[in-house]
Amino acid sequence: HKRDMELQRRDMARRKLMDEVDQDRRRNLAIKDERRMDALKQKALDKEEMDRFEEEYKRSKANDGRDAFIRNKQVQADQLKLIAQKQQRRELEKAIAIHEKEYIDRAEAALAYHIEKEKNDPSVKKPWHGLTKDNWYS
């Protein structure tokens, strides 16, 4: 009877130990499974991100040529504008110079006429410009 009790106790202990080992194994498997699933999720996320980056890179590459073309066109337009502005400025300066020369010529002619008139006028004793018949050519 005592021996049966001892065998029963050993049986219970063995069963308990087996249960613990089983639970431990199940827990380890669950942890491993969870890690594997996390790794797969992370891999999927990384692949998505890489695809997104690749797509972005392709888009930027596709835009590069067009952007360069647009930039060149813009530069050409700016250069043409600058050339046109320079030409306009040159023409304006030429027109101003011509206008000033005509104005100066007219003014000199008017002054010469006025001085000549005063020089020959006997009623003028001391003209405003200080020129008389005597010192005119000196």
N, CA, C and O atoms as a MOPAC input file, in Angstrom:
PM7 MOZYME 1SCF
protein

 N      0.82500 1    -1.18600 1     0.00000 1
 C      0.00000 1     0.00000 1     0.00000 1
 C      0.86700 1     1.24500 1     0.00000 1
 O      0.60400 1     2.21300 1    -0.71400 1
 N      1.92200 1     1.19300 1     0.83200 1
 C      2.82400 1     2.31500 1     0.92400 1
 C      3.54600 1     2.49200 1    -0.41400 1
 O      3.79500 1     3.61700 1    -0.84900 1
 N      3.87200 1     1.39800 1    -1.04800 1
 C      4.55600 1     1.42800 1    -2.30500 1
 C      3.65600 1     2.03400 1    -3.39400 1
 O      4.13900 1     2.78300 1    -4.24300 1
 N      2.35400 1     1.71700 1    -3.37600 1
 C      1.40000 1     2.30000 1    -4.32400 1
 C      1.34800 1     3.81000 1    -4.18200 1
 O      1.31600 1     4.54000 1    -5.17200 1
 N      1.34000 1     4.27500 1    -2.91400 1
 C      1.30000 1     5.71200 1    -2.63600 1
 C      2.54700 1     6.37200 1    -3.23200 1
 O      2.47400 1     7.42800 1    -3.86100 1
 N      3.68800 1     5.72300 1    -3.01500 1
 C      4.96500 1     6.25100 1    -3.50800 1
 C      4.93900 1     6.32000 1    -5.04400 1
 O      5.35700 1     7.31900 1    -5.62900 1
 N      4.44400 1     5.24700 1    -5.69600 1
 C      4.36100 1     5.22900 1    -7.15900 1
 C      3.40800 1     6.31700 1    -7.65700 1
 O      3.68000 1     7.00100 1    -8.64400 1
 N      2.25700 1     6.46300 1    -6.93200 1
 C      1.27200 1     7.48200 1    -7.30200 1
 C      1.90000 1     8.87900 1    -7.18700 1
 O      1.71900 1     9.72800 1    -8.06000 1
 N      2.65800 1     9.09900 1    -6.06800 1
 C      3.29700 1    10.39600 1    -5.86900 1
 C      4.31300 1    10.65400 1    -6.99100 1
 O      4.36900 1    11.75500 1    -7.53800 1
 N      5.10700 1     9.64300 1    -7.32800 1
 C      6.09600 1     9.78700 1    -8.40000 1
 C      5.41300 1    10.05300 1    -9.73400 1
 O      5.87300 1    10.86800 1   -10.53400 1
 N      4.31000 1     9.35300 1    -9.95900 1
 C      3.52000 1     9.54000 1   -11.18500 1
 C      3.02500 1    10.98400 1   -11.28300 1
 O      3.13300 1    11.62400 1   -12.32900 1
 N      2.47500 1    11.48700 1   -10.16100 1
 C      1.96200 1    12.86700 1   -10.11000 1
 C      3.10100 1    13.86000 1   -10.38400 1
 O      2.95000 1    14.79900 1   -11.16600 1
 N      4.24600 1    13.62800 1    -9.72200 1
 C      5.39900 1    14.52100 1    -9.89800 1
 C      5.84300 1    14.51800 1   -11.36100 1
 O      6.12100 1    15.56200 1   -11.95000 1
 N      5.90200 1    13.27900 1   -11.94200 1
 C      6.32100 1    13.17500 1   -13.34100 1
 C      5.33200 1    13.89300 1   -14.25100 1
 O      5.73000 1    14.61400 1   -15.16700 1
 N      4.01400 1    13.68800 1   -13.98900 1
 C      2.98400 1    14.33700 1   -14.79600 1
 C      3.09500 1    15.86700 1   -14.70000 1
 O      2.98900 1    16.58200 1   -15.69700 1
 N      3.31700 1    16.35100 1   -13.44100 1
 C      3.44900 1    17.78600 1   -13.19900 1
 C      4.65500 1    18.34000 1   -13.97100 1
 O      4.58000 1    19.38400 1   -14.61900 1
 N      5.76000 1    17.60600 1   -13.87700 1
 C      6.96600 1    18.01700 1   -14.59000 1
 C      6.71700 1    18.04000 1   -16.09800 1
 O      7.12200 1    18.98000 1   -16.78200 1
 N      6.05500 1    17.01300 1   -16.61000 1
 C      5.74200 1    16.94400 1   -18.04300 1
 C      4.85600 1    18.11800 1   -18.44800 1
 O      5.07100 1    18.73000 1   -19.49400 1
 N      3.84800 1    18.43400 1   -17.61200 1
 C      2.97300 1    19.57700 1   -17.88900 1
 C      3.77900 1    20.86600 1   -17.95600 1
 O      3.59700 1    21.68700 1   -18.85500 1
 N      4.68300 1    21.02800 1   -16.97400 1
 C      5.51800 1    22.24900 1   -16.95400 1
 C      6.37800 1    22.33800 1   -18.20300 1
 O      6.48100 1    23.39100 1   -18.83300 1
 N      6.99800 1    21.20500 1   -18.55200 1
 C      7.83500 1    21.17600 1   -19.76200 1
 C      6.98200 1    21.51600 1   -20.98800 1
 O      7.39200 1    22.30300 1   -21.84100 1
 N      5.78700 1    20.91100 1   -21.06500 1
 C      4.87500 1    21.16400 1   -22.18900 1
 C      4.50700 1    22.64400 1   -22.27000 1
 O      4.55000 1    23.25700 1   -23.33700 1
 N      4.13500 1    23.21400 1   -21.08500 1
 C      3.76800 1    24.63600 1   -21.05400 1
 C      4.94500 1    25.50400 1   -21.48900 1
 O      4.78800 1    26.44100 1   -22.27300 1
 N      6.13200 1    25.17400 1   -20.96400 1
 C      7.33800 1    25.92000 1   -21.31600 1
 C      7.59100 1    25.86600 1   -22.83000 1
 O      7.89300 1    26.87500 1   -23.46700 1
 N      7.45600 1    24.64700 1   -23.38000 1
 C      7.66800 1    24.46000 1   -24.81600 1
 C      6.66300 1    25.27400 1   -25.61800 1
 O      7.01500 1    25.95300 1   -26.58300 1
 N      5.36800 1    25.19000 1   -25.18700 1
 C      4.31700 1    25.95900 1   -25.88100 1
 C      4.61600 1    27.46200 1   -25.82700 1
 O      4.47400 1    28.17400 1   -26.82100 1
 N      5.04400 1    27.93600 1   -24.61600 1
 C      5.36000 1    29.36000 1   -24.45600 1
 C      6.50100 1    29.74800 1   -25.38800 1
 O      6.42900 1    30.77000 1   -26.07100 1
 N      7.55600 1    28.93200 1   -25.41800 1
 C      8.69000 1    29.21300 1   -26.30900 1
 C      8.26100 1    29.23800 1   -27.76700 1
 O      8.66600 1    30.11700 1   -28.52800 1
 N      7.43700 1    28.26300 1   -28.15200 1
 C      6.94300 1    28.23100 1   -29.53200 1
 C      6.12400 1    29.47500 1   -29.84100 1
 O      6.25500 1    30.05900 1   -30.91700 1
 N      5.27600 1    29.88100 1   -28.89200 1
 C      4.45000 1    31.07600 1   -29.09500 1
 C      5.34000 1    32.30500 1   -29.26600 1
 O      5.10400 1    33.13100 1   -30.14800 1
 N      6.37100 1    32.42300 1   -28.41300 1
 C      7.29200 1    33.56200 1   -28.51300 1
 C      7.99900 1    33.55100 1   -29.86900 1
 O      8.09700 1    34.58100 1   -30.53500 1
 N      8.49400 1    32.36700 1   -30.27100 1
 C      9.17500 1    32.25300 1   -31.56400 1
 C      8.24100 1    32.62500 1   -32.70600 1
 O      8.62000 1    33.34100 1   -33.63300 1
 N      7.00600 1    32.12300 1   -32.62200 1
 C      6.01000 1    32.41500 1   -33.65100 1
 C      5.75700 1    33.92300 1   -33.72800 1
 O      5.69800 1    34.50900 1   -34.80900 1
 N      5.60800 1    34.53000 1   -32.54400 1
 C      5.35700 1    35.97700 1   -32.48700 1
 C      6.52200 1    36.74600 1   -33.11400 1
 O      6.32200 1    37.68200 1   -33.88800 1
 N      7.75400 1    36.32600 1   -32.75800 1
 C      8.93500 1    36.97800 1   -33.32900 1
 C      8.95700 1    36.83500 1   -34.84500 1
 O      9.25200 1    37.78800 1   -35.56600 1
 N      8.64200 1    35.63200 1   -35.31700 1
 C      8.63400 1    35.38200 1   -36.76300 1
 C      7.59800 1    36.27500 1   -37.44800 1
 O      7.86900 1    36.87100 1   -38.49000 1
 N      6.40200 1    36.36000 1   -36.84500 1
 C      5.33800 1    37.20200 1   -37.41800 1
 C      5.76400 1    38.66900 1   -37.42600 1
 O      5.55800 1    39.37400 1   -38.41500 1
 N      6.36700 1    39.13200 1   -36.30700 1
 C      6.86500 1    40.51600 1   -36.25100 1
 C      7.89300 1    40.76500 1   -37.34700 1
 O      7.86200 1    41.79400 1   -38.02100 1
 N      8.81300 1    39.80100 1   -37.51800 1
 C      9.84100 1    39.94100 1   -38.55000 1
 C      9.20600 1    40.03900 1   -39.93200 1
 O      9.60700 1    40.86400 1   -40.75300 1
 N      8.20500 1    39.18500 1   -40.18100 1
 C      7.52900 1    39.22800 1   -41.49400 1
 C      6.82800 1    40.56800 1   -41.70400 1
 O      6.90000 1    41.16000 1   -42.78100 1
 N      6.13600 1    41.04500 1   -40.63400 1
 C      5.46500 1    42.35600 1   -40.74600 1
 C      6.47900 1    43.44700 1   -41.05600 1
 O      6.26800 1    44.28100 1   -41.93600 1
 N      7.60100 1    43.42600 1   -40.30500 1
 C      8.64600 1    44.43900 1   -40.51100 1
 C      9.19800 1    44.36700 1   -41.92800 1
 O      9.43600 1    45.39200 1   -42.56700 1
 N      9.39900 1    43.13900 1   -42.41300 1
 C      9.90600 1    42.95800 1   -43.76700 1
 C      8.93100 1    43.55500 1   -44.78600 1
 O      9.33000 1    44.23900 1   -45.72800 1
 N      7.63900 1    43.27500 1   -44.57000 1
 C      6.62400 1    43.81700 1   -45.47900 1
 C      6.65000 1    45.34200 1   -45.44900 1
 O      6.59600 1    45.99200 1   -46.49300 1
 N      6.73300 1    45.91700 1   -44.22600 1
 C      6.77600 1    47.38400 1   -44.10000 1
 C      8.00600 1    47.95500 1   -44.80300 1
 O      7.92200 1    48.95600 1   -45.51400 1
 N      9.16200 1    47.29300 1   -44.59200 1
 C     10.39300 1    47.75300 1   -45.24100 1
 C     10.26700 1    47.70200 1   -46.75700 1
 O     10.70700 1    48.61700 1   -47.45300 1
 N      9.66700 1    46.63400 1   -47.26300 1
 C      9.50500 1    46.49300 1   -48.71400 1
 C      8.60000 1    47.60300 1   -49.24700 1
 O      8.87500 1    48.20800 1   -50.28300 1
 N      7.49600 1    47.85900 1   -48.50100 1
 C      6.59500 1    48.95100 1   -48.90400 1
 C      7.34800 1    50.26600 1   -48.97500 1
 O      7.23300 1    51.02100 1   -49.94100 1
 N      8.13400 1    50.52600 1   -47.91300 1
 C      8.88100 1    51.78200 1   -47.85600 1
 C      9.88000 1    51.87400 1   -49.00800 1
 O     10.02300 1    52.91900 1   -49.64300 1
 N     10.56800 1    50.75900 1   -49.26500 1
 C     11.52900 1    50.74800 1   -50.37600 1
 C     10.81900 1    51.01100 1   -51.70700 1
 O     11.29900 1    51.78300 1   -52.53600 1
 N      9.66600 1    50.35600 1   -51.89900 1
 C      8.89500 1    50.58200 1   -53.13500 1
 C      8.52100 1    52.05100 1   -53.26500 1
 O      8.62000 1    52.64500 1   -54.33900 1
 N      8.08200 1    52.62900 1   -52.12600 1
 C      7.68300 1    54.04200 1   -52.14500 1
 C      8.87100 1    54.92400 1   -52.53100 1
 O      8.75100 1    55.82900 1   -53.35700 1
 N     10.03300 1    54.63500 1   -51.90700 1
 C     11.23400 1    55.42300 1   -52.22200 1
 C     11.61700 1    55.27200 1   -53.68600 1
 O     11.97100 1    56.24400 1   -54.35200 1
 N     11.54100 1    54.02700 1   -54.18100 1
 C     11.90500 1    53.77400 1   -55.57400 1
 C     10.96600 1    54.54300 1   -56.50900 1
 O     11.39900 1    55.15100 1   -57.48800 1
 N      9.66500 1    54.50000 1   -56.18000 1
 C      8.67800 1    55.22100 1   -56.99400 1
 C      8.98300 1    56.71900 1   -56.99800 1
 O      8.95200 1    57.37300 1   -58.04100 1
 N      9.27600 1    57.24300 1   -55.81000 1
 C      9.60000 1    58.66200 1   -55.68000 1
 C     10.83700 1    59.00100 1   -56.51200 1
 O     10.87400 1    60.00900 1   -57.21700 1
 N     11.85600 1    58.12600 1   -56.41200 1
 C     13.09300 1    58.34400 1   -57.15800 1
 C     12.81700 1    58.34000 1   -58.66400 1
 O     13.32000 1    59.18800 1   -59.40100 1
 N     11.99700 1    57.35600 1   -59.11600 1
 C     11.66700 1    57.29300 1   -60.55000 1
 C     10.94900 1    58.56400 1   -60.99400 1
 O     11.23600 1    59.12300 1   -62.05300 1
 N      9.99200 1    59.01300 1   -60.14800 1
 C      9.26600 1    60.23700 1   -60.47800 1
 C     10.22100 1    61.42300 1   -60.58500 1
 O     10.15200 1    62.21500 1   -61.52500 1
 N     11.12200 1    61.52800 1   -59.59300 1
 C     12.06500 1    62.65700 1   -59.60500 1
 C     12.96700 1    62.57200 1   -60.83000 1
 O     13.28200 1    63.58900 1   -61.44900 1
 N     13.39200 1    61.32000 1   -61.18700 1
 C     14.23400 1    61.15100 1   -62.37400 1
 C     13.46800 1    61.56500 1   -63.62900 1
 O     14.01600 1    62.21500 1   -64.51900 1
 N     12.19900 1    61.17900 1   -63.68500 1
 C     11.38500 1    61.52700 1   -64.86100 1
 C     11.24700 1    63.04400 1   -64.95500 1
 O     11.24500 1    63.61200 1   -66.04700 1
 N     11.13100 1    63.69700 1   -63.78100 1
 C     10.97500 1    65.15700 1   -63.78700 1
 C     12.28100 1    65.88000 1   -64.07000 1
 O     12.27500 1    67.02900 1   -64.51300 1
 N     13.41400 1    65.20500 1   -63.81400 1
 C     14.70400 1    65.88100 1   -63.95600 1
 C     14.89400 1    66.47600 1   -65.34400 1
 O     15.22500 1    67.65300 1   -65.48100 1
 N     14.68300 1    65.65600 1   -66.37800 1
 C     14.88000 1    66.13100 1   -67.74600 1
 C     13.96400 1    67.29500 1   -68.07100 1
 O     14.37400 1    68.29000 1   -68.66900 1
 N     12.70400 1    67.14500 1   -67.66000 1
 C     11.73500 1    68.19700 1   -67.94200 1
 C     12.10800 1    69.47800 1   -67.19000 1
 O     12.03200 1    70.57700 1   -67.74000 1
 N     12.51400 1    69.31700 1   -65.91900 1
 C     12.91000 1    70.48700 1   -65.12900 1
 C     14.09000 1    71.20100 1   -65.76600 1
 O     14.11700 1    72.43000 1   -65.84100 1
 N     15.07000 1    70.42100 1   -66.22700 1
 C     16.24000 1    71.02200 1   -66.87300 1
 C     15.80200 1    71.77100 1   -68.13100 1
 O     16.26000 1    72.88400 1   -68.39300 1
 N     14.90800 1    71.14900 1   -68.90900 1
 C     14.40900 1    71.79300 1   -70.12900 1
 C     13.72500 1    73.11300 1   -69.79700 1
 O     13.96900 1    74.13700 1   -70.43500 1
 N     12.85500 1    73.06300 1   -68.77300 1
 C     12.12100 1    74.27600 1   -68.37000 1
 C     13.09500 1    75.34400 1   -67.88100 1
 O     12.96300 1    76.52400 1   -68.20600 1
 N     14.09100 1    74.89700 1   -67.07900 1
 C     15.09600 1    75.85700 1   -66.58200 1
 C     15.84200 1    76.51200 1   -67.74200 1
 O     16.05000 1    77.72500 1   -67.74900 1
 N     16.24300 1    75.70000 1   -68.72400 1
 C     16.95700 1    76.25400 1   -69.88400 1
 C     16.09400 1    77.26300 1   -70.62100 1
 O     16.55200 1    78.34400 1   -70.99200 1
 N     14.81700 1    76.88600 1   -70.83000 1
 C     13.89500 1    77.80900 1   -71.51300 1
 C     13.80000 1    79.12200 1   -70.74000 1
 O     13.81400 1    80.20600 1   -71.32300 1
 N     13.70000 1    79.00100 1   -69.39800 1
 C     13.58800 1    80.19000 1   -68.54000 1
 C     14.83800 1    81.06100 1   -68.69000 1
 O     14.74600 1    82.28200 1   -68.81600 1
 N     16.00500 1    80.41500 1   -68.67500 1
 C     17.26900 1    81.15000 1   -68.81800 1
 C     17.30400 1    81.85900 1   -70.16700 1
 O     17.68900 1    83.02500 1   -70.25000 1
 N     16.89800 1    81.14900 1   -71.23100 1
 C     16.89700 1    81.76200 1   -72.56200 1
 C     15.96300 1    82.97800 1   -72.59100 1
 O     16.30300 1    84.02800 1   -73.13600 1
 N     14.78300 1    82.81000 1   -71.99400 1
 C     13.82100 1    83.91900 1   -71.97000 1
 C     14.40800 1    85.10600 1   -71.22100 1
 O     14.28700 1    86.24900 1   -71.66100 1
 N     15.05300 1    84.82500 1   -70.07000 1
 C     15.66300 1    85.90500 1   -69.28200 1
 C     16.75900 1    86.60700 1   -70.08100 1
 O     16.87300 1    87.83200 1   -70.05300 1
 N     17.57300 1    85.80600 1   -70.80400 1
 C     18.64200 1    86.41300 1   -71.60200 1
 C     18.06000 1    87.30800 1   -72.69600 1
 O     18.53900 1    88.41800 1   -72.92700 1
 N     17.01700 1    86.80600 1   -73.36600 1
 C     16.37700 1    87.61100 1   -74.42700 1
 C     15.82000 1    88.90400 1   -73.84100 1
 O     15.93500 1    89.97200 1   -74.44200 1
 N     15.20300 1    88.78900 1   -72.63500 1
 C     14.66900 1    89.98200 1   -71.98300 1
 C     15.78600 1    90.98900 1   -71.70400 1
 O     15.63200 1    92.18700 1   -71.94000 1
 N     16.92000 1    90.47700 1   -71.19500 1
 C     18.05700 1    91.35600 1   -70.89100 1
 C     18.56300 1    92.04800 1   -72.15600 1
 O     18.83800 1    93.24700 1   -72.15800 1
 N     18.68000 1    91.25700 1   -73.24200 1
 C     19.15200 1    91.82500 1   -74.51500 1
 C     18.19800 1    92.92100 1   -74.96700 1
 O     18.62700 1    94.00100 1   -75.37400 1
 N     16.89500 1    92.63600 1   -74.89400 1
 C     15.89300 1    93.63200 1   -75.30700 1
 C     16.00200 1    94.88300 1   -74.43900 1
 O     15.92000 1    96.00400 1   -74.94000 1
 N     16.19100 1    94.68000 1   -73.11300 1
 C     16.30900 1    95.84600 1   -72.21900 1
 C     17.53300 1    96.68100 1   -72.58700 1
 O     17.47100 1    97.91000 1   -72.62000 1
 N     18.66600 1    95.98700 1   -72.86700 1
 C     19.88800 1    96.71800 1   -73.24000 1
 C     19.65200 1    97.53000 1   -74.51000 1
 O     20.03300 1    98.69800 1   -74.59800 1
 N     19.00300 1    96.87600 1   -75.51500 1
 C     18.72500 1    97.58500 1   -76.78100 1
 C     17.83500 1    98.80100 1   -76.53400 1
 O     18.07800 1    99.88800 1   -77.05800 1
 N     16.79000 1    98.58900 1   -75.71500 1
 C     15.89000 1    99.70900 1   -75.42200 1
 C     16.64800 1   100.84600 1   -74.74800 1
 O     16.46500 1   102.01700 1   -75.08300 1
 N     17.51900 1   100.47900 1   -73.77600 1
 C     18.27800 1   101.50700 1   -73.06000 1
 C     19.18500 1   102.26200 1   -74.03600 1
 O     19.29300 1   103.48700 1   -73.97700 1
 N     19.85300 1   101.49100 1   -74.96100 1
 C     20.72700 1   102.14100 1   -75.93800 1
 C     19.93000 1   103.12100 1   -76.80500 1
 O     20.34700 1   104.25700 1   -77.03200 1
 N     18.76800 1   102.65000 1   -77.28500 1
 C     17.94400 1   103.51700 1   -78.13900 1
 C     17.48000 1   104.74800 1   -77.37300 1
 O     17.46400 1   105.86000 1   -77.90000 1
 N     17.09900 1   104.52300 1   -76.10800 1
 C     16.63800 1   105.64300 1   -75.28300 1
 C     17.76500 1   106.64200 1   -75.08400 1
 O     17.56100 1   107.84800 1   -75.21700 1
 N     18.97600 1   106.13600 1   -74.75900 1
 C     20.11700 1   107.03400 1   -74.56200 1
 C     20.42400 1   107.80700 1   -75.84200 1
 O     20.73200 1   108.99800 1   -75.80000 1
 N     20.33500 1   107.10900 1   -76.99200 1
 C     20.58400 1   107.77000 1   -78.28200 1
 C     19.56000 1   108.88600 1   -78.50100 1
 O     19.90600 1   109.99800 1   -78.90100 1
 N     18.27600 1   108.55800 1   -78.22500 1
 C     17.21000 1   109.55300 1   -78.40700 1
 C     17.43700 1   110.74600 1   -77.47700 1
 O     17.29100 1   111.90000 1   -77.87700 1
 N     17.80100 1   110.43700 1   -76.20900 1
 C     18.04900 1   111.52900 1   -75.25300 1
 C     19.21300 1   112.39300 1   -75.73900 1
 O     19.14800 1   113.62100 1   -75.69000 1
 N     20.29600 1   111.72800 1   -76.21600 1
 C     21.47300 1   112.47100 1   -76.69100 1
 C     21.09000 1   113.37400 1   -77.86500 1
 O     21.47700 1   114.54200 1   -77.91600 1
 N     20.32200 1   112.81200 1   -78.80800 1
 C     19.89400 1   113.60400 1   -79.97700 1
 C     19.06800 1   114.79500 1   -79.50500 1
 O     19.27500 1   115.92400 1   -79.95000 1
 N     18.13800 1   114.53300 1   -78.60800 1
 C     17.25900 1   115.59200 1   -78.09100 1
 C     18.08800 1   116.67500 1   -77.40200 1
 O     17.88000 1   117.86700 1   -77.62700 1
 N     19.03900 1   116.24200 1   -76.55300 1
 C     19.87500 1   117.22100 1   -75.84500 1
 C     20.69000 1   118.04700 1   -76.83100 1
 O     20.81700 1   119.26300 1   -76.68100 1
 N     21.24700 1   117.37100 1   -77.85400 1
 C     22.06400 1   118.08800 1   -78.84300 1
 C     21.21300 1   119.12400 1   -79.57700 1
 O     21.64400 1   120.26300 1   -79.75600 1
 N     20.02000 1   118.74100 1   -79.99700 1
 C     19.12100 1   119.69100 1   -80.67900 1
 C     18.81100 1   120.86300 1   -79.75500 1
 O     18.83700 1   122.02000 1   -80.17500 1
 N     18.51900 1   120.55300 1   -78.49000 1
 C     18.17400 1   121.60300 1   -77.52300 1
 C     19.34800 1   122.56200 1   -77.34400 1
 O     19.17800 1   123.78100 1   -77.32800 1
 N     20.58500 1   121.96300 1   -77.20400 1
 C     21.77900 1   122.79900 1   -77.01600 1
 C     22.02200 1   123.65300 1   -78.25900 1
 O     22.33800 1   124.83800 1   -78.16000 1
 N     21.86900 1   123.03000 1   -79.43600 1
 C     22.06500 1   123.79400 1   -80.68500 1
 C     21.09600 1   124.96700 1   -80.75300 1
 O     21.49500 1   126.09100 1   -81.05400 1
 N     19.81600 1   124.70200 1   -80.47100 1
 C     18.80600 1   125.77400 1   -80.49100 1
 C     19.15300 1   126.87400 1   -79.48900 1
 O     19.07600 1   128.06200 1   -79.80400 1
 N     19.54100 1   126.45700 1   -78.26600 1
 C     19.85000 1   127.42800 1   -77.22200 1
 C     21.05900 1   128.27100 1   -77.62300 1
 O     21.06900 1   129.48700 1   -77.42900 1
 N     22.09900 1   127.60300 1   -78.19500 1
 C     23.28800 1   128.35000 1   -78.61900 1
 C     22.95700 1   129.32300 1   -79.73900 1
 O     23.45300 1   130.44900 1   -79.76900 1
 N     22.11100 1   128.86900 1   -80.65900 1
 C     21.71400 1   129.75600 1   -81.76200 1
 C     20.96000 1   130.96900 1   -81.22100 1
 O     21.20700 1   132.10200 1   -81.63600 1
 N     20.03400 1   130.71800 1   -80.28600 1
 C     19.26000 1   131.81700 1   -79.69700 1
 C     20.18400 1   132.77600 1   -78.95400 1
 O     20.03400 1   133.99300 1   -79.06000 1
 N     21.15300 1   132.21900 1   -78.19100 1
 C     22.08100 1   133.06200 1   -77.43500 1
 C     22.94600 1   133.88300 1   -78.38700 1
 O     23.15900 1   135.07700 1   -78.17500 1
 N     23.44900 1   133.21900 1   -79.45200 1
 C     24.28600 1   133.92600 1   -80.42300 1
 C     23.50400 1   135.07200 1   -81.06600 1
 O     24.01400 1   136.18000 1   -81.23200 1
 N     22.25600 1   134.77700 1   -81.42100 1
 C     21.40700 1   135.80800 1   -82.02600 1
 C     21.22000 1   136.97600 1   -81.06300 1
 O     21.33300 1   138.14100 1   -81.44500 1
 N     20.93000 1   136.63700 1   -79.80100 1
 C     20.68600 1   137.65600 1   -78.77800 1
 C     21.93800 1   138.50100 1   -78.55300 1
 O     21.85600 1   139.72700 1   -78.47700 1
 N     23.09800 1   137.84500 1   -78.44600 1
 C     24.36500 1   138.56600 1   -78.21200 1
 C     24.67700 1   139.45900 1   -79.40400 1
 O     25.08200 1   140.61200 1   -79.25100 1
 N     24.47900 1   138.89800 1   -80.60400 1
 C     24.74600 1   139.67500 1   -81.82800 1
 C     23.86900 1   140.92300 1   -81.85300 1
 O     24.33000 1   142.01400 1   -82.18900 1
 N     22.59400 1   140.74400 1   -81.49100 1
 C     21.65700 1   141.87900 1   -81.46700 1
 C     22.11900 1   142.91400 1   -80.45200 1
 O     22.12400 1   144.11100 1   -80.73900 1
 N     22.51400 1   142.44500 1   -79.24200 1
 C     22.94800 1   143.36500 1   -78.18500 1
 C     24.24100 1   144.06800 1   -78.57700 1
 O     24.43500 1   145.24700 1   -78.28000 1
 N     25.13000 1   143.32500 1   -79.25100 1
 C     26.43800 1   143.86800 1   -79.61300 1
 C     26.26300 1   145.04100 1   -80.58800 1
 O     26.98600 1   146.03600 1   -80.52600 1
 N     25.30700 1   144.89700 1   -81.46400 1
 C     25.08300 1   145.92700 1   -82.47800 1
 C     24.12900 1   147.02400 1   -82.00600 1
 O     23.89100 1   147.99000 1   -82.73100 1
 N     23.57400 1   146.88000 1   -80.77900 1
 C     22.61800 1   147.85900 1   -80.26200 1
 C     23.38800 1   148.94000 1   -79.50700 1
 O     24.00500 1   148.64100 1   -78.48500 1
 N     23.36800 1   150.17500 1   -79.97700 1
 C     24.14900 1   151.23100 1   -79.31600 1
 C     23.59000 1   151.63800 1   -77.94200 1
 O     24.30900 1   152.24100 1   -77.14600 1
 N     22.34600 1   151.32400 1   -77.66000 1
 C     21.73200 1   151.76000 1   -76.39300 1
 C     22.21500 1   150.92300 1   -75.20100 1
 O     22.06600 1   151.32500 1   -74.04700 1
 N     22.79300 1   149.75500 1   -75.49800 1
 C     23.26600 1   148.88700 1   -74.40400 1
 C     24.68900 1   149.29900 1   -74.05000 1
 O     25.59900 1   149.16100 1   -74.86800 1
 N     24.88400 1   149.80300 1   -72.83700 1
 C     26.21600 1   150.21200 1   -72.40600 1
 C     26.99300 1   149.03200 1   -71.83900 1
 O     28.09500 1   148.74200 1   -72.30500 1
 N     26.42100 1   148.32800 1   -70.81300 1
 C     27.10800 1   147.19600 1   -70.17900 1
 C     26.19300 1   145.98500 1   -70.27200 1
 O     25.29700 1   145.83500 1   -69.44200 1
 N     26.39600 1   145.10600 1   -71.27300 1
 C     25.50900 1   143.95200 1   -71.43400 1
 C     25.66500 1   142.95600 1   -70.27900 1
 O     26.68500 1   142.95200 1   -69.58900 1
 N     24.66700 1   142.13000 1   -70.08000 1
 C     24.63700 1   141.18600 1   -68.95200 1
 C     25.73400 1   140.15300 1   -69.00900 1
 O     26.14100 1   139.60900 1   -67.98300 1
 N     26.22200 1   139.87700 1   -70.22800 1
 C     27.24700 1   138.84200 1   -70.34000 1
 C     28.64500 1   139.42100 1   -70.29400 1
 O     29.62200 1   138.67500 1   -70.35000 1
 N     28.76000 1   140.71100 1   -70.19300 1
 C     30.06900 1   141.34300 1   -70.05600 1
 C     30.84000 1   141.43400 1   -71.34500 1
 O     32.01800 1   141.79100 1   -71.32400 1
 N     30.20900 1   141.11700 1   -72.49300 1
 C     30.90700 1   141.19400 1   -73.77000 1
 C     30.51100 1   142.48600 1   -74.48500 1
 O     29.33000 1   142.80800 1   -74.61600 1
 N     31.52700 1   143.21500 1   -74.94300 1
 C     31.24800 1   144.42400 1   -75.74300 1
 C     31.96200 1   144.27300 1   -77.07900 1
 O     32.67300 1   143.29300 1   -77.30400 1
 N     31.76200 1   145.27700 1   -77.99100 1
 C     32.41500 1   145.18800 1   -79.30000 1
 C     33.93000 1   145.19400 1   -79.16100 1
 O     34.63600 1   144.60500 1   -79.97900 1
 N     34.42400 1   145.85600 1   -78.13200 1
 C     35.86700 1   145.97600 1   -77.97100 1
 C     36.50800 1   144.65000 1   -77.52200 1
 O     37.52900 1   144.23400 1   -78.07000 1
 N     35.89700 1   143.99100 1   -76.51800 1
 C     36.53800 1   142.77400 1   -75.98800 1
 C     35.92600 1   141.49100 1   -76.55900 1
 O     36.23700 1   140.40500 1   -76.06900 1
 N     35.09500 1   141.57700 1   -77.54700 1
 C     34.37900 1   140.42900 1   -78.07900 1
 C     35.30100 1   139.33600 1   -78.57900 1
 O     35.10300 1   138.16100 1   -78.27000 1
 N     36.32200 1   139.72300 1   -79.36400 1
 C     37.17200 1   138.70800 1   -79.98900 1
 C     38.43900 1   138.40600 1   -79.18300 1
 O     39.26800 1   137.59800 1   -79.60300 1
 N     38.58500 1   139.05500 1   -78.03200 1
 C     39.81300 1   138.83200 1   -77.28400 1
 C     39.72100 1   137.58900 1   -76.40600 1
 O     40.67700 1   137.25600 1   -75.70500 1

